[in-house]
Amino acid sequence: MPNCLDEIKAAQITARFIGKQDGTDTQNYTKIMKLLYLVEREAMKRWNVSLMGDALCWMDLGPVLSGVYDRIKGEPVPGGTQWGKWFATQGYDLALLDDPGEDHLAEPILDLIDTLHERYKDVGWKRTVNIVHQLCRGEQPGEPNGTSLPIDREAIFRNVGKDNRAGCLARKIERSGYIKSTIGCK
């Protein structure tokens, strides 16, 4: 699927997770990456959609959203990025610099973020990695061995119990990403 990350939506979801931390404006970025993957995965399970439109890949520490990961690492992004206006990477933490708002997040998405926050708020980043790795084992395309491997959305749909419609649902998301990339991601 072409990478057509909805950067504003991804930033708003990320900021909500960071903002829910008790008295801090930072959070371990590995944990954030796992929580973002869980949001994307759960949106596919509940609503058959990709919320953030990002390419998904499996790395040594499990699944990540590729475009968000590039932004956290400070990689150059074709067409530029606003990410640095909202966040800064400080060591292994992601710091919230400016609130991107929540105007791109519907109430069910906010509820999903809050549910995942409650489930994982007291879980450290290493334990979160292990939990997500086990939960998403059926989505792993192979052993990355220091690289990244693309995750097939069909495997995610199968892993969340949508076996009979997995291929059709994955193609729908892929077509949507292709159309967005053709006319320009917005």
N, C-alpha and C positions, 0 to 999 in steps of 0.2 A: 504494500500500500504506500502511495506517495506520502511523505511526511508533510502534513498540513496542520501543524500544531496551532490550536487556538490559544495563543500565548496569554491573552487576557484572562480567559477562563482558567487556564493552568495556574496563572499567577494568583487569581482570586481564591482558588482552592488551596494553594500552597499557603497563602497568607492566613486563611481561616485556620488551618492546622497550627501554624506558628502562633497565631493570636490566641488560641485556646490554651497554650501553655501557661501555667500559673506564674505570673509576674515576670515573664521573660519574653524577649522578642527574637529569640534564636531557637533553633532546633537542629539536631544532627541531620545532615543532608541525606545520609544513607537511609535513615528512618523515613524522612520525607519522601524519598523516591519509592519506598515500599508502600507507603500510604497512598501515594498518587496512583500507583499501579492497582492497588486494591479498589480505589474509587473507580478507575476505568473498567476494571474487571466486573465490579458489582453493577455498574451502569449497563454493561453488556448483558449481564444476567437478568436484571430487572426490566430494562427498557429496550434491549436489543440495539443499543446505540453506542458509539464512541463519543464520550463527552469532550475529550480534549483533542482528538484527531491525530495524535502523535504516533509515530512508528514505535512499536514495542520490540524490545530485544532482551535476550537473556545473557547475563554476564556471570562472572564467577560467583558473585554474591546474589544471583537471582535476577528476577525481572525488573526492568526499568523502562521509563518513557525516554526514548532516545533524544528528542529535541530538548526536553527539560534538562536532562543530564548534561547535554552540551552547554546549555546556558549556565548551569551551576558551575561547570568547569571553566567557564569563561571563553569557550570556543567561539570563533567568528561564525556568525549566522548570516547566510545569504539574505539580503534585503534589510539587514539590521535587526535590532531587538530593543525592546524597552525594559527587558528583564533587570538590567543594572540600575534602573530608576527605582525599582521596588525592593531588590534583594542584593546582598553582598555575601560572598562566601568568605567565612572567617575560619581558617583551619578546616575542621570537619563539620562546622556548623553553617547553617544558612540563616542570615540575619535579615529581618524585615526592616527596610529603610523607610518605606512609604507605603501606605495602604492603597492597594489597587481597587478597593471597593468590593462590592458583591453584586453589582447590577447585572452580571451575566450568569448568575446562579439562581435557578428557580428553587422554591421551597423544598421540593423533594431532594434536590442535590444538597442543599444545606443540611437537611436531616441526615442524609447518608454520611456526609463529612462528620457531623457531630456524633453519629453512632460509631463510626470507625475511631474517632478520637477517644471516645469513652472506653472502647474495647482495648485500645493500645496505649493510653496515656501513661500508664505506669510500667510499661514494658520498654526495656532498654533497646537500643538500636540493634545489638547483636542478636538478642532474642527475637526481635521483630523480623530480622533477616531469616532466622531459622524457621519461624512460624510461616512466613510467606513462602519460603522455599518448599516446605512440606505441603502447604495448601495448594500450591500451583505446580506441583511436580509433573502432572500430566500435560502441562503447557510447555515444558522444557524441550527445546528442539534438539538438544545434544549437549555435550560438554564443551563450553566455550574456550577453556584452556588459555585464559588471558585475553581473549578477544570478545566479540559480541556476536550472537546469532539472532536473526530475526524470529520473532514469535508469530506463528500463524494464528490469526484470530479464530479460525475454525477449531483449533485445538482448545482454545479458551471456552468457546461455546460448548464443545463436547464435555470439557471438564466441569462445567457448571450445570450439566444435565440437559442440554438442548441438543442431544445427539441427532434426532431426526431432522432438525432444521439448521444444524451447524454450518453446513456449506453455503446454504442460501443466505443466512444472516451475515456470514463473513463476507460474501461477495457484495452484499448491499453496502456494508461499511467501506469496502474497497472502492466501489463505484463512487460513493459519496466523496471519498478522499481524492479520487482521480478528478472528479468534476471540480472540486474546490481548487486543486493544484493547477488545473487547466485555466480556470478563470481568475485565479489569484486567491490565495488563502486569506480569509477575513474572519 
